[in-house]
Amino acid sequence: MVREVGLVEFVATLAGRPQTLLLDVREPWELDIARLPGALHIPMAAIPARLAELDRDRDIVVLCRSGGRSLNVAHFLEAQGFPSVANLTGGILAWGRDVDPSLATY
């Protein structure tokens, strides 16, 4: 079962850890509006072809606009044998609302 990670937990405990990878699965046009520094961007549709770019030894937290696409990707990664995958609840919308209000919304 995919773990849901809230923003408070992510910012307080996971964001600063080198073993944590923030995987942004939004489309390139969405990154033009709002992006988080340090996140690895692989659009959702490209994930199957680019699995080799993901380190199975890292904790992966998946991000999208609101949490739906990222949850699907997290389930997919888990099914592919990635041992530590979580979904960032609320996505970039929650990040902009609760962490960094300077992020543009769409």
Biopython code that builds the backbone (N, CA, C, O; Angstrom):
import numpy as np
from Bio.PDB.StructureBuilder import StructureBuilder

atoms = [
    (1, "MET", "N", (0.840, -1.187, 0.000)),
    (1, "MET", "CA", (0.000, 0.000, 0.000)),
    (1, "MET", "C", (0.882, 1.247, 0.000)),
    (1, "MET", "O", (1.834, 1.351, 0.774)),
    (2, "VAL", "N", (0.557, 2.165, -0.859)),
    (2, "VAL", "CA", (1.325, 3.400, -0.974)),
    (2, "VAL", "C", (1.049, 4.297, 0.228)),
    (2, "VAL", "O", (-0.099, 4.505, 0.622)),
    (3, "ARG", "N", (2.109, 4.813, 0.790)),
    (3, "ARG", "CA", (2.009, 5.720, 1.924)),
    (3, "ARG", "C", (1.708, 7.131, 1.429)),
    (3, "ARG", "O", (2.266, 7.578, 0.427)),
    (4, "GLU", "N", (0.836, 7.818, 2.125)),
    (4, "GLU", "CA", (0.551, 9.230, 1.847)),
    (4, "GLU", "C", (1.405, 10.063, 2.797)),
    (4, "GLU", "O", (1.429, 9.817, 4.003)),
    (5, "VAL", "N", (2.109, 11.056, 2.238)),
    (5, "VAL", "CA", (2.944, 11.943, 3.038)),
    (5, "VAL", "C", (2.353, 13.340, 2.960)),
    (5, "VAL", "O", (2.166, 13.883, 1.871)),
    (6, "GLY", "N", (2.065, 13.911, 4.100)),
    (6, "GLY", "CA", (1.580, 15.285, 4.144)),
    (6, "GLY", "C", (2.734, 16.266, 4.042)),
    (6, "GLY", "O", (3.894, 15.901, 4.229)),
    (7, "LEU", "N", (2.406, 17.503, 3.745)),
    (7, "LEU", "CA", (3.434, 18.530, 3.592)),
    (7, "LEU", "C", (4.230, 18.756, 4.864)),
    (7, "LEU", "O", (5.446, 18.942, 4.811)),
    (8, "VAL", "N", (3.567, 18.744, 5.993)),
    (8, "VAL", "CA", (4.269, 18.984, 7.258)),
    (8, "VAL", "C", (5.332, 17.912, 7.469)),
    (8, "VAL", "O", (6.474, 18.226, 7.804)),
    (9, "GLU", "N", (4.961, 16.647, 7.275)),
    (9, "GLU", "CA", (5.925, 15.561, 7.435)),
    (9, "GLU", "C", (7.046, 15.668, 6.406)),
    (9, "GLU", "O", (8.217, 15.490, 6.740)),
    (10, "PHE", "N", (6.691, 15.957, 5.163)),
    (10, "PHE", "CA", (7.715, 16.045, 4.121)),
    (10, "PHE", "C", (8.716, 17.143, 4.421)),
    (10, "PHE", "O", (9.923, 16.908, 4.386)),
    (11, "VAL", "N", (8.232, 18.332, 4.713)),
    (11, "VAL", "CA", (9.121, 19.470, 4.965)),
    (11, "VAL", "C", (9.933, 19.253, 6.243)),
    (11, "VAL", "O", (11.121, 19.574, 6.284)),
    (12, "ALA", "N", (9.304, 18.716, 7.276)),
    (12, "ALA", "CA", (9.976, 18.572, 8.568)),
    (12, "ALA", "C", (10.981, 17.424, 8.604)),
    (12, "ALA", "O", (12.010, 17.532, 9.272)),
    (13, "THR", "N", (10.705, 16.337, 7.902)),
    (13, "THR", "CA", (11.558, 15.171, 8.079)),
    (13, "THR", "C", (12.186, 14.609, 6.813)),
    (13, "THR", "O", (13.279, 14.048, 6.880)),
    (14, "LEU", "N", (11.544, 14.737, 5.680)),
    (14, "LEU", "CA", (12.024, 14.068, 4.475)),
    (14, "LEU", "C", (12.775, 14.970, 3.512)),
    (14, "LEU", "O", (13.725, 14.531, 2.865)),
    (15, "ALA", "N", (12.360, 16.224, 3.409)),
    (15, "ALA", "CA", (12.890, 17.110, 2.368)),
    (15, "ALA", "C", (14.399, 17.297, 2.441)),
    (15, "ALA", "O", (15.054, 17.391, 1.404)),
    (16, "GLY", "N", (14.952, 17.350, 3.619)),
    (16, "GLY", "CA", (16.380, 17.617, 3.742)),
    (16, "GLY", "C", (17.267, 16.387, 3.720)),
    (16, "GLY", "O", (18.491, 16.505, 3.783)),
    (17, "ARG", "N", (16.672, 15.213, 3.632)),
    (17, "ARG", "CA", (17.452, 13.978, 3.657)),
    (17, "ARG", "C", (17.970, 13.656, 2.259)),
    (17, "ARG", "O", (17.191, 13.649, 1.306)),
    (18, "PRO", "N", (19.263, 13.390, 2.118)),
    (18, "PRO", "CA", (19.813, 13.092, 0.789)),
    (18, "PRO", "C", (19.244, 11.829, 0.167)),
    (18, "PRO", "O", (19.272, 11.679, -1.054)),
    (19, "GLN", "N", (18.725, 10.915, 0.985)),
    (19, "GLN", "CA", (18.178, 9.696, 0.423)),
    (19, "GLN", "C", (16.743, 9.870, -0.078)),
    (19, "GLN", "O", (16.157, 8.928, -0.610)),
    (20, "THR", "N", (16.176, 11.060, 0.087)),
    (20, "THR", "CA", (14.819, 11.313, -0.386)),
    (20, "THR", "C", (14.852, 11.965, -1.760)),
    (20, "THR", "O", (15.500, 12.993, -1.958)),
    (21, "LEU", "N", (14.145, 11.355, -2.706)),
    (21, "LEU", "CA", (14.007, 11.906, -4.052)),
    (21, "LEU", "C", (12.583, 12.405, -4.216)),
    (21, "LEU", "O", (11.631, 11.646, -4.036)),
    (22, "LEU", "N", (12.433, 13.675, -4.556)),
    (22, "LEU", "CA", (11.126, 14.229, -4.899)),
    (22, "LEU", "C", (10.968, 14.079, -6.403)),
    (22, "LEU", "O", (11.712, 14.687, -7.172)),
    (23, "LEU", "N", (10.005, 13.276, -6.823)),
    (23, "LEU", "CA", (9.760, 12.980, -8.227)),
    (23, "LEU", "C", (8.516, 13.720, -8.684)),
    (23, "LEU", "O", (7.408, 13.416, -8.242)),
    (24, "ASP", "N", (8.697, 14.684, -9.563)),
    (24, "ASP", "CA", (7.605, 15.499, -10.094)),
    (24, "ASP", "C", (7.142, 14.885, -11.406)),
    (24, "ASP", "O", (7.909, 14.824, -12.367)),
    (25, "VAL", "N", (5.891, 14.430, -11.456)),
    (25, "VAL", "CA", (5.380, 13.730, -12.640)),
    (25, "VAL", "C", (4.449, 14.597, -13.494)),
    (25, "VAL", "O", (3.707, 14.085, -14.332)),
    (26, "ARG", "N", (4.497, 15.903, -13.272)),
    (26, "ARG", "CA", (3.663, 16.803, -14.061)),
    (26, "ARG", "C", (4.241, 17.010, -15.460)),
    (26, "ARG", "O", (5.378, 16.629, -15.740)),
    (27, "GLU", "N", (3.449, 17.613, -16.319)),
    (27, "GLU", "CA", (3.843, 17.893, -17.699)),
    (27, "GLU", "C", (4.780, 19.108, -17.747)),
    (27, "GLU", "O", (4.743, 19.955, -16.854)),
    (28, "PRO", "N", (5.620, 19.193, -18.791)),
    (28, "PRO", "CA", (6.554, 20.325, -18.890)),
    (28, "PRO", "C", (5.875, 21.699, -18.810)),
    (28, "PRO", "O", (6.425, 22.617, -18.201)),
    (29, "TRP", "N", (4.693, 21.855, -19.412)),
    (29, "TRP", "CA", (4.021, 23.158, -19.367)),
    (29, "TRP", "C", (3.645, 23.525, -17.934)),
    (29, "TRP", "O", (3.566, 24.707, -17.600)),
    (30, "GLU", "N", (3.413, 22.520, -17.083)),
    (30, "GLU", "CA", (3.080, 22.795, -15.685)),
    (30, "GLU", "C", (4.305, 23.300, -14.921)),
    (30, "GLU", "O", (4.188, 24.136, -14.025)),
    (31, "LEU", "N", (5.472, 22.786, -15.285)),
    (31, "LEU", "CA", (6.708, 23.257, -14.648)),
    (31, "LEU", "C", (6.998, 24.707, -15.002)),
    (31, "LEU", "O", (7.606, 25.433, -14.216)),
    (32, "ASP", "N", (6.559, 25.130, -16.193)),
    (32, "ASP", "CA", (6.742, 26.530, -16.576)),
    (32, "ASP", "C", (5.968, 27.469, -15.659)),
    (32, "ASP", "O", (6.311, 28.645, -15.538)),
    (33, "ILE", "N", (4.931, 26.955, -15.016)),
    (33, "ILE", "CA", (4.109, 27.766, -14.112)),
    (33, "ILE", "C", (4.658, 27.723, -12.689)),
    (33, "ILE", "O", (4.800, 28.759, -12.040)),
    (34, "ALA", "N", (4.966, 26.517, -12.210)),
    (34, "ALA", "CA", (5.442, 26.356, -10.828)),
    (34, "ALA", "C", (6.307, 25.110, -10.741)),
    (34, "ALA", "O", (5.910, 24.036, -11.194)),
    (35, "ARG", "N", (7.485, 25.256, -10.160)),
    (35, "ARG", "CA", (8.369, 24.105, -9.979)),
    (35, "ARG", "C", (9.048, 24.187, -8.629)),
    (35, "ARG", "O", (9.206, 25.265, -8.056)),
    (36, "LEU", "N", (9.449, 23.027, -8.129)),
    (36, "LEU", "CA", (10.161, 22.967, -6.857)),
    (36, "LEU", "C", (11.625, 22.647, -7.134)),
    (36, "LEU", "O", (11.925, 21.680, -7.835)),
    (37, "PRO", "N", (12.531, 23.442, -6.597)),
    (37, "PRO", "CA", (13.950, 23.187, -6.819)),
    (37, "PRO", "C", (14.353, 21.822, -6.260)),
    (37, "PRO", "O", (13.886, 21.412, -5.197)),
    (38, "GLY", "N", (15.210, 21.140, -6.978)),
    (38, "GLY", "CA", (15.725, 19.858, -6.523)),
    (38, "GLY", "C", (14.886, 18.656, -6.896)),
    (38, "GLY", "O", (15.324, 17.520, -6.715)),
    (39, "ALA", "N", (13.683, 18.881, -7.417)),
    (39, "ALA", "CA", (12.839, 17.753, -7.807)),
    (39, "ALA", "C", (13.305, 17.200, -9.152)),
    (39, "ALA", "O", (13.737, 17.947, -10.030)),
    (40, "LEU", "N", (13.209, 15.890, -9.295)),
    (40, "LEU", "CA", (13.471, 15.246, -10.577)),
    (40, "LEU", "C", (12.171, 15.237, -11.358)),
    (40, "LEU", "O", (11.144, 14.782, -10.855)),
    (41, "HIS", "N", (12.210, 15.736, -12.585)),
    (41, "HIS", "CA", (11.002, 15.792, -13.393)),
    (41, "HIS", "C", (10.999, 14.673, -14.429)),
    (41, "HIS", "O", (11.874, 14.609, -15.293)),
    (42, "ILE", "N", (10.016, 13.805, -14.333)),
    (42, "ILE", "CA", (9.733, 12.803, -15.357)),
    (42, "ILE", "C", (8.215, 12.798, -15.526)),
    (42, "ILE", "O", (7.503, 12.393, -14.608)),
    (43, "PRO", "N", (7.701, 13.241, -16.683)),
    (43, "PRO", "CA", (6.245, 13.242, -16.865)),
    (43, "PRO", "C", (5.660, 11.842, -16.658)),
    (43, "PRO", "O", (6.307, 10.838, -16.956)),
    (44, "MET", "N", (4.454, 11.792, -16.156)),
    (44, "MET", "CA", (3.799, 10.537, -15.822)),
    (44, "MET", "C", (3.881, 9.517, -16.955)),
    (44, "MET", "O", (4.213, 8.357, -16.710)),
    (45, "ALA", "N", (3.591, 9.917, -18.161)),
    (45, "ALA", "CA", (3.570, 8.986, -19.297)),
    (45, "ALA", "C", (4.952, 8.415, -19.610)),
    (45, "ALA", "O", (5.055, 7.352, -20.223)),
    (46, "ALA", "N", (6.002, 9.099, -19.202)),
    (46, "ALA", "CA", (7.371, 8.652, -19.498)),
    (46, "ALA", "C", (7.965, 7.754, -18.416)),
    (46, "ALA", "O", (9.047, 7.198, -18.601)),
    (47, "ILE", "N", (7.279, 7.609, -17.305)),
    (47, "ILE", "CA", (7.820, 6.837, -16.184)),
    (47, "ILE", "C", (8.204, 5.410, -16.597)),
    (47, "ILE", "O", (9.322, 4.994, -16.295)),
    (48, "PRO", "N", (7.342, 4.642, -17.267)),
    (48, "PRO", "CA", (7.738, 3.255, -17.597)),
    (48, "PRO", "C", (9.036, 3.170, -18.404)),
    (48, "PRO", "O", (9.851, 2.277, -18.171)),
    (49, "ALA", "N", (9.229, 4.076, -19.333)),
    (49, "ALA", "CA", (10.423, 4.047, -20.178)),
    (49, "ALA", "C", (11.670, 4.556, -19.457)),
    (49, "ALA", "O", (12.790, 4.306, -19.901)),
    (50, "ARG", "N", (11.478, 5.271, -18.347)),
    (50, "ARG", "CA", (12.615, 5.892, -17.678)),
    (50, "ARG", "C", (12.864, 5.343, -16.269)),
    (50, "ARG", "O", (13.509, 5.999, -15.451)),
    (51, "LEU", "N", (12.356, 4.149, -15.990)),
    (51, "LEU", "CA", (12.529, 3.543, -14.668)),
    (51, "LEU", "C", (13.991, 3.439, -14.263)),
    (51, "LEU", "O", (14.312, 3.557, -13.080)),
    (52, "ALA", "N", (14.873, 3.220, -15.214)),
    (52, "ALA", "CA", (16.296, 3.059, -14.906)),
    (52, "ALA", "C", (16.910, 4.321, -14.301)),
    (52, "ALA", "O", (17.973, 4.253, -13.684)),
    (53, "GLU", "N", (16.255, 5.469, -14.470)),
    (53, "GLU", "CA", (16.759, 6.720, -13.901)),
    (53, "GLU", "C", (16.471, 6.828, -12.403)),
    (53, "GLU", "O", (17.011, 7.705, -11.730)),
    (54, "LEU", "N", (15.633, 5.951, -11.888)),
    (54, "LEU", "CA", (15.234, 6.015, -10.489)),
    (54, "LEU", "C", (16.045, 5.021, -9.665)),
    (54, "LEU", "O", (16.201, 3.860, -10.045)),
    (55, "ASP", "N", (16.551, 5.489, -8.547)),
    (55, "ASP", "CA", (17.383, 4.683, -7.658)),
    (55, "ASP", "C", (16.485, 3.957, -6.659)),
    (55, "ASP", "O", (15.807, 4.591, -5.850)),
    (56, "ARG", "N", (16.484, 2.646, -6.720)),
    (56, "ARG", "CA", (15.635, 1.844, -5.838)),
    (56, "ARG", "C", (16.059, 1.934, -4.366)),
    (56, "ARG", "O", (15.296, 1.556, -3.477)),
    (57, "ASP", "N", (17.264, 2.431, -4.113)),
    (57, "ASP", "CA", (17.750, 2.559, -2.742)),
    (57, "ASP", "C", (17.338, 3.870, -2.074)),
    (57, "ASP", "O", (17.614, 4.082, -0.894)),
    (58, "ARG", "N", (16.684, 4.739, -2.825)),
    (58, "ARG", "CA", (16.252, 6.015, -2.252)),
    (58, "ARG", "C", (14.772, 5.972, -1.905)),
    (58, "ARG", "O", (14.004, 5.202, -2.482)),
    (59, "ASP", "N", (14.386, 6.815, -0.950)),
    (59, "ASP", "CA", (12.965, 7.029, -0.664)),
    (59, "ASP", "C", (12.443, 7.948, -1.762)),
    (59, "ASP", "O", (13.023, 9.006, -2.007)),
    (60, "ILE", "N", (11.363, 7.561, -2.422)),
    (60, "ILE", "CA", (10.812, 8.365, -3.506)),
    (60, "ILE", "C", (9.468, 8.926, -3.066)),
    (60, "ILE", "O", (8.566, 8.180, -2.686)),
    (61, "VAL", "N", (9.346, 10.251, -3.121)),
    (61, "VAL", "CA", (8.090, 10.935, -2.838)),
    (61, "VAL", "C", (7.629, 11.536, -4.154)),
    (61, "VAL", "O", (8.334, 12.345, -4.758)),
    (62, "VAL", "N", (6.432, 11.133, -4.600)),
    (62, "VAL", "CA", (5.928, 11.522, -5.909)),
    (62, "VAL", "C", (4.977, 12.713, -5.771)),
    (62, "VAL", "O", (4.140, 12.762, -4.869)),
    (63, "LEU", "N", (5.127, 13.666, -6.685)),
    (63, "LEU", "CA", (4.399, 14.940, -6.647)),
    (63, "LEU", "C", (3.726, 15.196, -7.989)),
    (63, "LEU", "O", (4.300, 14.918, -9.041)),
    (64, "CYS", "N", (2.508, 15.726, -7.949)),
    (64, "CYS", "CA", (1.840, 16.239, -9.153)),
    (64, "CYS", "C", (1.098, 17.516, -8.761)),
    (64, "CYS", "O", (1.468, 18.172, -7.787)),
    (65, "ARG", "N", (0.076, 17.866, -9.498)),
    (65, "ARG", "CA", (-0.653, 19.106, -9.207)),
    (65, "ARG", "C", (-1.439, 18.994, -7.894)),
    (65, "ARG", "O", (-1.326, 19.854, -7.021)),
    (66, "SER", "N", (-2.239, 17.922, -7.766)),
    (66, "SER", "CA", (-3.083, 17.823, -6.576)),
    (66, "SER", "C", (-2.998, 16.486, -5.852)),
    (66, "SER", "O", (-3.559, 16.338, -4.766)),
    (67, "GLY", "N", (-2.313, 15.519, -6.429)),
    (67, "GLY", "CA", (-2.113, 14.247, -5.748)),
    (67, "GLY", "C", (-2.664, 13.023, -6.451)),
    (67, "GLY", "O", (-2.371, 11.902, -6.034)),
    (68, "GLY", "N", (-3.445, 13.193, -7.495)),
    (68, "GLY", "CA", (-4.036, 12.054, -8.193)),
    (68, "GLY", "C", (-3.066, 11.318, -9.099)),
    (68, "GLY", "O", (-2.916, 10.101, -8.993)),
    (69, "ARG", "N", (-2.409, 12.044, -9.984)),
    (69, "ARG", "CA", (-1.442, 11.410, -10.882)),
    (69, "ARG", "C", (-0.279, 10.822, -10.094)),
    (69, "ARG", "O", (0.195, 9.725, -10.389)),
    (70, "SER", "N", (0.167, 11.558, -9.100)),
    (70, "SER", "CA", (1.299, 11.072, -8.307)),
    (70, "SER", "C", (0.939, 9.790, -7.562)),
    (70, "SER", "O", (1.789, 8.913, -7.405)),
    (71, "LEU", "N", (-0.287, 9.666, -7.107)),
    (71, "LEU", "CA", (-0.714, 8.440, -6.447)),
    (71, "LEU", "C", (-0.678, 7.273, -7.427)),
    (71, "LEU", "O", (-0.242, 6.178, -7.070)),
    (72, "ASN", "N", (-1.130, 7.495, -8.658)),
    (72, "ASN", "CA", (-1.071, 6.443, -9.678)),
    (72, "ASN", "C", (0.367, 6.022, -9.961)),
    (72, "ASN", "O", (0.661, 4.832, -10.069)),
    (73, "VAL", "N", (1.261, 7.000, -10.080)),
    (73, "VAL", "CA", (2.671, 6.695, -10.330)),
    (73, "VAL", "C", (3.267, 5.961, -9.130)),
    (73, "VAL", "O", (4.034, 5.015, -9.308)),
    (74, "ALA", "N", (2.930, 6.379, -7.928)),
    (74, "ALA", "CA", (3.449, 5.709, -6.729)),
    (74, "ALA", "C", (3.007, 4.246, -6.706)),
    (74, "ALA", "O", (3.802, 3.367, -6.375)),
    (75, "HIS", "N", (1.753, 3.979, -7.052)),
    (75, "HIS", "CA", (1.272, 2.592, -7.130)),
    (75, "HIS", "C", (2.060, 1.813, -8.187)),
    (75, "HIS", "O", (2.440, 0.665, -7.958)),
    (76, "PHE", "N", (2.303, 2.432, -9.331)),
    (76, "PHE", "CA", (3.052, 1.787, -10.403)),
    (76, "PHE", "C", (4.470, 1.456, -9.939)),
    (76, "PHE", "O", (4.952, 0.343, -10.151)),
    (77, "LEU", "N", (5.135, 2.419, -9.310)),
    (77, "LEU", "CA", (6.503, 2.184, -8.841)),
    (77, "LEU", "C", (6.544, 1.062, -7.803)),
    (77, "LEU", "O", (7.437, 0.215, -7.821)),
    (78, "GLU", "N", (5.592, 1.071, -6.925)),
    (78, "GLU", "CA", (5.516, 0.017, -5.917)),
    (78, "GLU", "C", (5.347, -1.356, -6.594)),
    (78, "GLU", "O", (5.975, -2.335, -6.191)),
    (79, "ALA", "N", (4.501, -1.412, -7.615)),
    (79, "ALA", "CA", (4.284, -2.667, -8.345)),
    (79, "ALA", "C", (5.537, -3.112, -9.100)),
    (79, "ALA", "O", (5.707, -4.295, -9.394)),
    (80, "GLN", "N", (6.412, -2.152, -9.409)),
    (80, "GLN", "CA", (7.667, -2.472, -10.094)),
    (80, "GLN", "C", (8.775, -2.846, -9.119)),
    (80, "GLN", "O", (9.915, -3.072, -9.525)),
    (81, "GLY", "N", (8.444, -2.911, -7.839)),
    (81, "GLY", "CA", (9.405, -3.363, -6.845)),
    (81, "GLY", "C", (10.179, -2.277, -6.128)),
    (81, "GLY", "O", (11.131, -2.577, -5.408)),
    (82, "PHE", "N", (9.796, -1.024, -6.307)),
    (82, "PHE", "CA", (10.459, 0.045, -5.550)),
    (82, "PHE", "C", (9.988, -0.067, -4.102)),
    (82, "PHE", "O", (8.786, -0.035, -3.841)),
    (83, "PRO", "N", (10.924, -0.199, -3.156)),
    (83, "PRO", "CA", (10.549, -0.516, -1.776)),
    (83, "PRO", "C", (10.037, 0.651, -0.939)),
    (83, "PRO", "O", (9.311, 0.432, 0.031)),
    (84, "SER", "N", (10.395, 1.881, -1.289)),
    (84, "SER", "CA", (10.019, 3.025, -0.445)),
    (84, "SER", "C", (9.470, 4.151, -1.302)),
    (84, "SER", "O", (10.203, 5.028, -1.760)),
    (85, "VAL", "N", (8.158, 4.104, -1.505)),
    (85, "VAL", "CA", (7.478, 5.091, -2.353)),
    (85, "VAL", "C", (6.337, 5.710, -1.558)),
    (85, "VAL", "O", (5.623, 5.017, -0.833)),
    (86, "ALA", "N", (6.174, 7.022, -1.702)),
    (86, "ALA", "CA", (5.074, 7.723, -1.039)),
    (86, "ALA", "C", (4.491, 8.759, -1.989)),
    (86, "ALA", "O", (5.158, 9.218, -2.916)),
    (87, "ASN", "N", (3.251, 9.114, -1.747)),
    (87, "ASN", "CA", (2.561, 10.153, -2.505)),
    (87, "ASN", "C", (2.510, 11.426, -1.666)),
    (87, "ASN", "O", (2.150, 11.381, -0.490)),
    (88, "LEU", "N", (2.871, 12.568, -2.269)),
    (88, "LEU", "CA", (2.781, 13.839, -1.554)),
    (88, "LEU", "C", (1.347, 14.343, -1.639)),
    (88, "LEU", "O", (0.894, 14.799, -2.690)),
    (89, "THR", "N", (0.653, 14.255, -0.533)),
    (89, "THR", "CA", (-0.755, 14.626, -0.466)),
    (89, "THR", "C", (-0.955, 16.101, -0.813)),
    (89, "THR", "O", (-0.296, 16.976, -0.251)),
    (90, "GLY", "N", (-1.859, 16.359, -1.731)),
    (90, "GLY", "CA", (-2.211, 17.736, -2.080)),
    (90, "GLY", "C", (-1.359, 18.341, -3.179)),
    (90, "GLY", "O", (-1.735, 19.364, -3.753)),
    (91, "GLY", "N", (-0.221, 17.734, -3.487)),
    (91, "GLY", "CA", (0.616, 18.162, -4.599)),
    (91, "GLY", "C", (1.103, 19.600, -4.527)),
    (91, "GLY", "O", (1.207, 20.194, -3.454)),
    (92, "ILE", "N", (1.398, 20.144, -5.711)),
    (92, "ILE", "CA", (1.952, 21.497, -5.814)),
    (92, "ILE", "C", (0.937, 22.550, -5.356)),
    (92, "ILE", "O", (1.321, 23.625, -4.895)),
    (93, "LEU", "N", (-0.356, 22.237, -5.484)),
    (93, "LEU", "CA", (-1.371, 23.189, -5.006)),
    (93, "LEU", "C", (-1.266, 23.369, -3.493)),
    (93, "LEU", "O", (-1.306, 24.495, -2.997)),
    (94, "ALA", "N", (-1.132, 22.276, -2.768)),
    (94, "ALA", "CA", (-0.993, 22.367, -1.315)),
    (94, "ALA", "C", (0.331, 23.022, -0.942)),
    (94, "ALA", "O", (0.403, 23.777, 0.027)),
    (95, "TRP", "N", (1.380, 22.733, -1.715)),
    (95, "TRP", "CA", (2.682, 23.354, -1.451)),
    (95, "TRP", "C", (2.571, 24.869, -1.551)),
    (95, "TRP", "O", (3.048, 25.592, -0.677)),
    (96, "GLY", "N", (1.946, 25.341, -2.609)),
    (96, "GLY", "CA", (1.774, 26.781, -2.794)),
    (96, "GLY", "C", (0.903, 27.405, -1.724)),
    (96, "GLY", "O", (1.147, 28.531, -1.291)),
    (97, "ARG", "N", (-0.107, 26.677, -1.301)),
    (97, "ARG", "CA", (-1.025, 27.193, -0.285)),
    (97, "ARG", "C", (-0.386, 27.199, 1.101)),
    (97, "ARG", "O", (-0.543, 28.162, 1.851)),
    (98, "ASP", "N", (0.337, 26.128, 1.447)),
    (98, "ASP", "CA", (0.777, 25.943, 2.828)),
    (98, "ASP", "C", (2.257, 26.163, 3.091)),
    (98, "ASP", "O", (2.645, 26.395, 4.236)),
    (99, "VAL", "N", (3.106, 26.096, 2.047)),
    (99, "VAL", "CA", (4.548, 26.207, 2.244)),
    (99, "VAL", "C", (5.108, 27.459, 1.594)),
    (99, "VAL", "O", (5.824, 28.225, 2.239)),
    (100, "ASP", "N", (4.789, 27.676, 0.320)),
    (100, "ASP", "CA", (5.364, 28.789, -0.434)),
    (100, "ASP", "C", (4.293, 29.503, -1.240)),
    (100, "ASP", "O", (4.075, 29.179, -2.407)),
    (101, "PRO", "N", (3.614, 30.483, -0.622)),
    (101, "PRO", "CA", (2.533, 31.195, -1.307)),
    (101, "PRO", "C", (2.987, 31.967, -2.556)),
    (101, "PRO", "O", (2.149, 32.440, -3.323)),
    (102, "SER", "N", (4.305, 32.096, -2.766)),
    (102, "SER", "CA", (4.773, 32.801, -3.954)),
    (102, "SER", "C", (4.658, 31.938, -5.222)),
    (102, "SER", "O", (4.762, 32.457, -6.333)),
    (103, "LEU", "N", (4.442, 30.618, -5.058)),
    (103, "LEU", "CA", (4.255, 29.756, -6.223)),
    (103, "LEU", "C", (2.975, 30.111, -6.955)),
    (103, "LEU", "O", (1.935, 30.321, -6.331)),
    (104, "ALA", "N", (3.046, 30.178, -8.250)),
    (104, "ALA", "CA", (1.848, 30.434, -9.053)),
    (104, "ALA", "C", (0.939, 29.203, -9.014)),
    (104, "ALA", "O", (1.417, 28.073, -8.916)),
    (105, "THR", "N", (-0.346, 29.429, -9.091)),
    (105, "THR", "CA", (-1.291, 28.320, -9.131)),
    (105, "THR", "C", (-1.936, 28.243, -10.506)),
    (105, "THR", "O", (-1.962, 29.219, -11.255)),
    (106, "TYR", "N", (-2.440, 27.096, -10.811)),
    (106, "TYR", "CA", (-3.110, 26.884, -12.106)),
    (106, "TYR", "C", (-4.161, 25.824, -11.959)),
    (106, "TYR", "O", (-4.843, 25.492, -12.929)),
]
sb = StructureBuilder()
sb.init_structure("model")
sb.init_model(0)
sb.init_chain("A")
sb.init_seg("    ")
for serial, (resi, resn, name, xyz) in enumerate(atoms, 1):
    if name == "N":
        sb.init_residue(resn, " ", resi, " ")
    sb.init_atom(name, np.array(xyz, "f"), 0.0, 1.0, " ", f" {name:<3s}", serial, name[0])
structure = sb.get_structure()
